[in-house]
Amino acid sequence: MTRTPWRRYGALAVSAAFLHLVLIQPNHPAAMTWAALGAFALEWPLLLLALPVIGDRRAGRVVRAVLTLTLTVIVVLKAADFGMFTAFTRGFNPVGDMPLIAAAFRLTWGSIGLLPAIAAVIGLIALVVAFATCLWWAMGVWARLPLPRPVQLVAGTAAIASLGLAVADVGSIMARWPVPFNAPGTAFTARVGLERAFLVRDTLSDLRAFNDLARADPFAMRGGLLDRIDRDVLVVFVESYGRTSMDTPFYATEHRPLLESATRDLQDAGLAVQSAYLTSPTRGGQSWLAHATFANGMRVDGQARYQAALASGRETLFHIAARSGFHTAAVMPAITLDWPEAAFMGFETVLPAADLGYRGQPFNWVTMPDQFTLAALDRLLRDTHSDRRLFAQVALISSHAPWVPIPRLVPWDELGDGTIFDDMALSGDRPEVVWRDHDRVRDQYRQSITYALETVFAYAMRHADNPPLMIVLGDHQAAGFIALDERPDVPVHVIGPPDLLTQLADWGWTPGLIPADDAPVLPMEAMRDLLLNSFSTQPGTGASLPPAANGG
């Protein structure tokens, strides 16, 4: 009997290790442990039974190609899950998350440049192709291994047991859906595909329910709305401003004193301030989901729901403001491409980055500093002579990743065309250098929130003699490894004249910019109806505070 060459044993060992890593690949950061290497993949016995078929010249190539394609797709899905859990603390949804690929490319482009971004995409495609090639090779190595009859019997018995465990796992998925990640100890790679099938089914069902709810709006075509407001209204989203600024020592030691000082300054200037917390529909990114949730009064926690909200015909807060006599607008310095969705959101005027007049250098992905954005808001909308009050959404982005470099406040009358910021925009290390050190990234994020808050409060003080009604809120927490806080809560502040804020007395919010520990934690979708009920002489039929409004 001819001995198998050592080189063949080496190929078998390498291919076995590779297939094992493929089958046990985790799809959640919590499963990324050394112990996971000892997990048993339920597919192994089934794969061993398939090897003789793969080795057959007639049917082998077809089976081998199907297995290679299937495993490659599942590996990509697991990688997508891992990335989504890391960034947004949720899994990948094939129905709604595909547009995020384009958004991720634009973010990469803005952070490292066009050519490196294209190179990164090409590299990812090449990696997937190389991976599929390795899978093809590994299965071919094992297919050429003659399995003695006893080994085939053992593999068959194990395959039957594996099928039983797989059926039990399917039952577990159905009973505990959604399952966040593979359980330790065993690995059922095919479950990722099964989970995606359940997720698609549930998403489509959810969209039907969402559309029904969207049409059951107590404020639809009702008059007398927002007529208690006698001034401009500004809904100001501060990018990545989360509750971590209040509760996590690394951030709170800098941000709480800033908020305490700003509270005193605003009150000394004759302004009233009230604060609470909102539960954002997203974490780590996808700010537009928070914008849509606030405006629609419905939880929009995924791209599929976002598209459904646009198509539902439901009036947003801005639609209602427009038919109540306000000039509605969106000031969006992050928008650099066409934004067709704006036509469905109730904005009469949309000012993307190109229309704000900034001629300075960008701060990597961030097109312009927040101070310039707020000055452009005044110059282009608030300082114009109009008999209509303004109701505007303003999305501030200086605290958006990569948080390098950080601008500084300059005298408002020296802003000009923004070139005053050029030296700041070109200072410091590049993002790829800073992001090698998580502690340094966290410090940069902390500084960016400090800048954003200082800018917003400086703007409010600048207009204290004739203040707008300002609703200042975070859109979402930063990613968990940055925020050091996995909660979805964000602060919300209402700033304005005292007589106007007395209408919010029944909200139970905390005076000042720092919410009390027992301050209400409202779902962000509650804000639309709260504002409509409190500032309208003919409010809707819905409750002023939702059942989940109070408590932590």
C-alpha positions in Angstrom: 0.0 0.0 0.0 1.5 3.4 -1.1 2.0 5.9 1.7 0.3 9.2 1.3 3.0 11.9 0.8 3.6 14.2 3.7 2.7 17.1 1.5 -0.7 15.6 1.0 -1.2 15.4 4.7 -0.2 19.0 5.0 -2.7 20.0 2.3 -5.4 18.0 4.2 -4.5 19.8 7.5 -4.5 23.3 5.9 -7.8 22.7 4.0 -9.4 21.2 7.2 -8.4 24.2 9.3 -9.7 26.5 6.6 -13.0 24.8 6.3 -13.4 24.7 10.1 -12.8 28.5 10.3 -15.3 29.1 7.6 -18.0 27.0 9.3 -17.4 28.5 12.8 -17.0 32.1 11.6 -18.9 34.3 14.1 -21.4 37.0 13.0 -21.3 39.0 16.2 -18.4 40.7 18.1 -19.5 39.0 21.3 -18.7 35.6 19.7 -15.2 36.6 18.7 -13.3 34.7 21.4 -10.6 32.0 21.5 -13.2 29.6 22.8 -15.1 29.9 19.6 -12.2 27.9 17.9 -13.4 24.8 19.7 -17.0 25.1 18.4 -18.3 22.1 16.5 -19.8 22.9 13.1 -22.9 20.8 12.5 -22.2 20.9 8.8 -19.0 18.9 9.0 -20.6 15.4 8.8 -22.8 16.5 6.0 -19.8 17.9 4.2 -17.9 14.6 4.6 -20.8 12.7 3.1 -20.8 15.1 0.2 -17.1 14.6 -0.5 -17.5 11.4 -2.5 -20.0 13.1 -4.7 -17.7 16.1 -5.2 -15.0 13.7 -6.3 -17.2 12.3 -9.0 -16.2 13.7 -12.3 -19.8 14.0 -13.7 -21.7 15.6 -10.8 -18.8 16.7 -8.7 -18.1 20.1 -10.2 -21.7 21.2 -10.0 -22.1 20.2 -6.4 -18.7 21.7 -5.6 -19.6 25.0 -7.3 -23.0 25.1 -5.5 -21.3 24.5 -2.1 -18.6 27.1 -2.8 -21.1 29.7 -3.9 -23.4 29.0 -0.9 -20.6 29.1 1.7 -19.2 32.3 0.1 -22.5 34.1 0.3 -23.0 33.0 3.9 -19.5 34.1 4.9 -20.2 37.5 3.3 -23.5 37.7 5.2 -21.7 36.9 8.4 -19.1 39.6 7.7 -22.0 42.0 7.0 -23.6 41.0 10.3 -20.4 41.5 12.2 -19.9 45.0 10.7 -23.5 46.0 11.4 -23.5 44.8 14.9 -20.2 46.7 15.5 -21.4 49.9 14.0 -25.2 49.9 14.6 -25.7 47.1 17.2 -28.0 45.2 14.9 -27.7 42.6 12.2 -27.7 43.1 8.4 -31.1 43.3 6.7 -30.9 42.4 3.0 -34.2 44.2 2.3 -33.3 47.6 3.7 -29.5 47.8 4.1 -28.3 47.5 0.5 -28.3 51.3 0.1 -25.8 51.5 3.0 -23.2 50.2 0.7 -23.3 53.4 -1.4 -23.4 55.4 1.8 -20.3 53.6 3.2 -18.5 54.2 0.0 -19.2 57.9 0.2 -18.0 58.1 3.8 -14.8 56.2 2.9 -14.3 58.6 -0.1 -14.7 61.6 2.1 -12.4 60.2 4.7 -9.5 58.9 2.6 -10.1 60.1 -0.9 -11.6 58.7 -4.1 -8.8 56.6 -5.4 -8.1 54.9 -2.0 -11.8 54.3 -1.7 -12.0 52.7 -5.1 -8.9 50.6 -4.3 -10.6 49.5 -1.1 -13.7 48.3 -3.0 -11.5 46.5 -5.6 -9.6 44.9 -2.7 -12.8 43.7 -1.1 -14.0 42.1 -4.3 -10.6 40.5 -4.8 -10.8 39.2 -1.3 -14.2 37.6 -1.9 -12.9 36.0 -5.1 -9.8 34.7 -3.4 -11.9 33.3 -0.6 -14.1 31.5 -3.0 -11.0 30.1 -4.8 -9.7 28.8 -1.5 -13.0 27.2 -0.7 -13.0 25.5 -4.1 -9.4 24.2 -3.5 -10.1 23.0 0.1 -13.1 21.0 -0.9 -11.2 19.5 -3.8 -8.4 18.4 -1.5 -10.9 16.5 0.7 -12.8 15.1 -2.3 -9.7 13.3 -3.4 -9.3 11.6 0.0 -10.6 8.0 -0.2 -12.9 7.4 2.8 -12.9 3.8 4.1 -16.3 2.2 4.6 -16.2 2.5 8.4 -15.5 6.3 8.2 -18.4 6.7 5.8 -20.7 4.9 8.3 -19.5 7.1 11.1 -19.9 10.2 9.0 -23.4 9.1 8.0 -24.4 8.5 11.7 -23.0 11.9 12.6 -24.8 13.5 9.7 -28.1 12.2 11.0 -27.3 13.5 14.4 -26.3 16.8 12.9 -29.6 17.0 11.0 -31.4 16.5 14.2 -29.5 19.2 16.0 -30.0 21.5 13.0 -33.8 20.9 13.1 -33.7 21.7 16.8 -31.7 24.8 16.1 -34.3 25.9 13.5 -36.9 25.4 16.1 -34.9 27.5 18.5 -34.6 30.3 16.0 -38.3 30.3 15.4 -39.1 30.2 19.1 -36.6 33.0 20.1 -36.5 35.0 16.9 -34.7 37.3 16.4 -31.5 35.5 17.6 -28.6 38.0 17.9 -25.7 35.6 17.1 -24.7 32.0 17.0 -24.8 30.2 20.4 -21.4 29.1 21.8 -20.4 25.5 21.7 -21.9 24.6 18.3 -22.0 26.4 15.0 -24.7 26.2 12.4 -23.4 28.2 9.5 -26.5 27.6 7.4 -28.6 29.3 10.1 -27.4 32.7 9.0 -29.1 32.1 5.6 -32.2 30.9 7.5 -32.2 33.9 9.7 -32.0 36.2 6.7 -35.0 34.5 5.2 -37.0 35.0 8.4 -35.8 38.6 8.5 -36.9 39.3 5.0 -40.3 37.8 5.7 -40.7 39.8 8.9 -39.5 43.0 7.2 -42.1 42.7 4.4 -44.8 42.0 7.0 -43.7 45.0 9.1 -43.8 47.3 6.1 -47.4 46.4 5.5 -48.3 47.2 9.1 -46.2 50.4 8.9 -48.2 51.6 5.9 -51.5 50.9 7.7 -50.3 52.8 10.8 -49.0 55.7 8.7 -52.5 56.3 7.3 -54.1 56.4 10.7 -52.9 59.9 11.7 -55.0 61.9 14.1 -53.5 65.1 12.8 -54.2 64.5 9.1 -55.6 67.7 7.5 -56.5 69.1 10.9 -56.4 72.9 11.2 -55.2 75.1 14.0 -51.8 73.3 14.4 -48.7 75.0 15.6 -50.5 78.3 15.8 -49.2 79.0 19.4 -45.7 79.6 18.0 -45.0 83.2 17.1 -41.4 82.8 15.9 -39.0 80.7 13.9 -38.6 77.1 14.9 -35.2 75.3 14.5 -34.9 71.5 14.9 -31.1 71.1 15.3 -29.7 67.6 15.2 -26.2 67.3 16.7 -24.4 64.4 15.1 -23.5 61.5 17.4 -24.5 63.5 20.6 -25.6 60.8 23.0 -26.4 60.1 26.6 -22.8 59.1 27.1 -22.0 62.8 27.4 -24.0 62.8 30.6 -23.2 59.5 32.2 -19.8 58.1 31.0 -17.0 59.7 33.1 -14.6 59.9 30.1 -17.1 62.3 28.4 -19.2 63.6 31.3 -16.2 65.2 33.0 -15.8 67.5 30.1 -19.4 67.9 28.8 -21.4 68.3 32.0 -19.4 71.4 33.1 -19.9 72.8 29.7 -23.7 72.2 29.9 -23.9 73.6 33.4 -22.1 76.8 32.3 -24.2 77.1 29.1 -27.4 76.7 31.2 -26.4 79.7 33.4 -25.5 81.8 30.4 -28.7 81.1 28.6 -30.8 81.8 31.7 -28.9 85.0 32.4 -29.8 86.0 28.8 -33.5 85.6 29.6 -33.9 82.2 27.8 -35.7 79.2 29.3 -34.2 75.7 28.9 -35.8 72.2 29.4 -34.2 68.8 28.8 -35.0 65.1 28.7 -33.9 62.0 26.8 -35.1 60.4 23.6 -34.6 56.8 22.5 -33.2 57.0 19.0 -34.1 54.4 16.4 -30.5 53.8 15.5 -27.0 53.7 17.0 -23.6 54.4 15.5 -24.9 55.9 12.3 -27.7 56.2 9.8 -28.7 59.7 11.1 -31.5 59.9 8.5 -33.5 57.3 10.4 -33.6 59.6 13.4 -34.5 62.6 11.2 -37.4 60.6 9.7 -38.5 59.2 13.1 -38.7 62.7 14.6 -40.5 64.1 11.6 -43.0 61.3 11.0 -43.9 60.5 14.5 -43.3 56.8 13.8 -40.3 54.6 14.6 -38.2 54.4 11.5 -35.5 51.9 12.5 -34.3 50.6 9.2 -33.9 51.5 5.5 -36.9 49.5 4.5 -39.1 51.4 7.0 -37.5 54.7 5.8 -38.6 53.9 2.2 -42.0 52.9 3.5 -42.3 56.2 5.4 -41.6 58.2 2.3 -44.1 56.3 0.3 -46.8 56.2 2.9 -48.2 59.7 2.3 -48.1 60.4 6.0 -47.7 64.1 6.9 -44.4 64.9 8.6 -44.0 67.7 11.1 -42.7 69.8 8.2 -45.7 69.1 6.0 -48.0 70.3 8.9 -45.8 73.3 9.5 -46.0 74.3 5.8 -49.8 74.2 5.7 -49.8 76.1 9.0 -48.1 79.1 7.4 -44.4 78.3 8.0 -41.6 78.3 5.4 -40.1 74.9 5.8 -36.5 74.2 5.0 -33.7 71.7 5.5 -30.1 72.8 6.0 -28.0 69.8 5.2 -24.3 70.2 4.9 -23.7 66.5 4.6 -25.8 66.3 1.4 -23.4 66.4 -1.6 -25.4 64.4 -4.2 -29.0 64.4 -5.4 -31.5 64.0 -2.5 -34.8 63.0 -4.2 -36.3 61.9 -0.9 -36.5 65.5 0.2 -39.6 65.9 -2.0 -41.5 63.6 0.3 -40.5 65.2 3.6 -42.3 68.5 3.5 -39.4 70.8 2.9 -40.0 73.8 0.6 -36.4 74.7 0.5 -33.4 72.3 0.7 -29.9 73.7 1.2 -27.3 71.0 0.6 -23.6 71.6 1.0 -23.1 73.2 -2.4 -25.7 75.9 -1.6 -24.4 77.0 1.7 -21.5 79.1 0.3 -18.6 77.4 2.0 -15.3 77.8 0.1 -12.9 76.6 2.7 -11.2 73.2 2.9 -13.3 70.3 4.1 -12.6 68.6 7.4 -12.1 65.2 5.7 -15.7 63.8 5.4 -17.2 66.8 7.1 -17.9 69.4 4.4 -17.9 72.5 6.7 -17.8 73.4 10.4 -21.1 73.8 12.3 -20.5 77.4 12.9 -20.5 78.1 9.2 -23.7 76.0 8.8 -25.5 78.0 11.4 -24.3 81.3 9.9 -25.5 80.2 6.5 -28.9 79.4 8.0 -29.2 83.0 9.1 -27.8 84.5 5.9 -29.8 82.4 3.5 -33.1 81.9 5.4 -33.5 83.8 8.7 -32.2 87.2 7.6 -34.2 87.4 4.4 -37.3 89.6 4.4 -40.3 87.4 4.6 -43.7 87.6 6.2 -43.5 83.8 6.9 -41.9 82.3 10.0 -39.3 79.6 9.4 -39.6 76.0 10.4 -36.2 74.4 9.6 -34.3 71.2 10.2 -30.6 71.7 10.6 -28.2 68.8 10.6 -24.8 69.7 12.2 -22.0 67.3 11.2 -18.7 68.5 12.8 -19.2 65.7 15.3 -19.4 63.1 12.6 -16.7 60.5 12.2 -13.8 60.5 11.6 -13.6 63.4 14.1 -10.3 64.6 12.6 -9.5 67.5 12.7 -11.7 69.5 15.0 -12.6 73.1 14.2 -12.6 76.0 16.7 -15.0 78.8 17.1 -14.0 82.1 15.4 -15.7 85.5 15.6 -19.0 85.3 13.8 -18.4 88.5 11.8 -15.1 87.0 10.4 -16.5 83.8 8.9 -16.6 85.2 5.3 -16.6 82.4 2.8 -15.1 79.9 5.3 -11.5 80.1 4.1 -10.7 81.2 7.7 -11.0 77.5 8.6 -8.4 76.3 6.1 -5.5 76.1 8.5 -7.6 74.1 11.0 -8.9 71.8 8.2 -5.3 70.9 7.2 -3.9 70.5 10.7 -3.1 67.4 12.7 -2.8 63.7 11.7 -4.8 62.0 9.0 -7.7 59.8 10.1 -5.8 56.6 9.2 -3.2 57.6 11.7 -5.6 58.6 14.5 -7.8 55.6 14.1 -5.0 53.2 15.0 -5.5 54.1 18.6 -9.1 53.7 20.0 -8.3 55.9 23.0 -7.2 58.7 20.7 -10.3 58.3 18.6 -12.5 58.6 21.7 -10.6 61.8 22.7 -11.2 63.2 19.2 -14.9 62.3 19.4 -15.1 64.0 22.8 -13.5 67.2 21.4 -15.9 67.2 18.5 -19.0 67.1 20.7 -17.5 69.9 22.8 -17.1 72.0 19.7 -20.6 71.2 18.4 -22.3 72.1 21.8 -20.3 75.3 22.2 -21.3 76.3 18.7 -25.0 75.6 19.2 -25.1 77.5 22.5 -23.1 80.4 21.1 -25.7 80.6 18.3 -28.6 80.6 20.8 -26.9 83.4 22.8 -26.2 85.4 19.6 -30.0 85.5 19.1 -31.1 85.9 22.7 -32.8 89.3 22.1 -35.2 87.7 19.6 -34.8 84.0 20.1 -36.1 81.3 17.9 -37.7 78.2 19.4 -34.8 75.7 19.3 -35.2 72.0 19.7 -31.6 70.6 20.0 -31.1 66.9 20.1 -28.7 64.1 19.3 -29.4 61.9 16.4 -27.9 58.8 17.9 -25.1 57.5 20.1 -21.7 56.9 18.6 -20.7 53.3 18.0 -20.4 51.3 21.2 -16.6 51.1 21.2 -16.5 54.9 20.9 -19.4 55.9 23.2 -18.6 53.2 25.8 -22.3 53.1 26.2 -24.7 50.7 24.4 -27.9 52.5 25.2 -29.8 54.2 22.4 -30.7 57.3 24.4 -29.8 60.9 23.3 -30.3 64.2 25.1 -32.9 66.7 23.9 -33.1 70.3 24.8 -35.8 72.9 24.2 -34.4 76.5 24.2 -36.6 79.6 23.8 -38.5 82.4 25.5 -40.0 81.5 28.9 -43.6 82.3 28.0 -43.4 79.8 25.1 -41.8 77.0 27.2 -44.5 77.3 29.9 -46.7 75.4 27.4 -44.5 72.4 28.0 -45.1 72.3 31.8 -46.9 68.9 31.6 -44.0 67.2 29.9 -42.1 66.8 33.2 -38.8 67.8 31.7 -35.8 69.1 33.7 -35.0 72.8 33.7 -31.5 73.4 32.3 -29.4 71.4 29.9 -28.7 68.4 32.1 -31.7 66.1 32.4 -32.3 64.7 35.9 -31.6 61.0 36.5 -35.4 60.4 36.6 -36.1 62.6 33.6 -38.5 61.2 31.0 -37.0 58.9 28.4 -39.3 59.3 25.4 -39.3 57.4 22.2 -38.0 59.8 19.5 -41.2 59.3 17.5 -43.2 60.9 20.3 -41.8 64.3 19.7 -43.9 65.1 16.6 -47.2 64.6 18.4 -46.0 66.3 21.6 -45.1 69.4 19.7 -48.3 69.4 17.8 -50.4 68.9 20.9 -48.6 71.5 23.0 -48.3 74.3 20.4 -51.8 74.0 18.8 -55.1 75.4 19.8 -56.8 72.4 18.3 -54.6 69.4 19.2 -55.1 65.9 17.9 -56.9 63.1 19.6 -53.6 61.3 20.6 -52.3 61.3 24.1 -49.8 64.0 25.0 -47.3 61.5 26.4 -47.0 58.0 25.2 -47.1 55.1 27.7 -43.4 54.6 27.5 -42.6 58.3 28.1 -41.6 58.1 31.8 -38.9 56.2 33.5 -35.5 55.0 32.5 
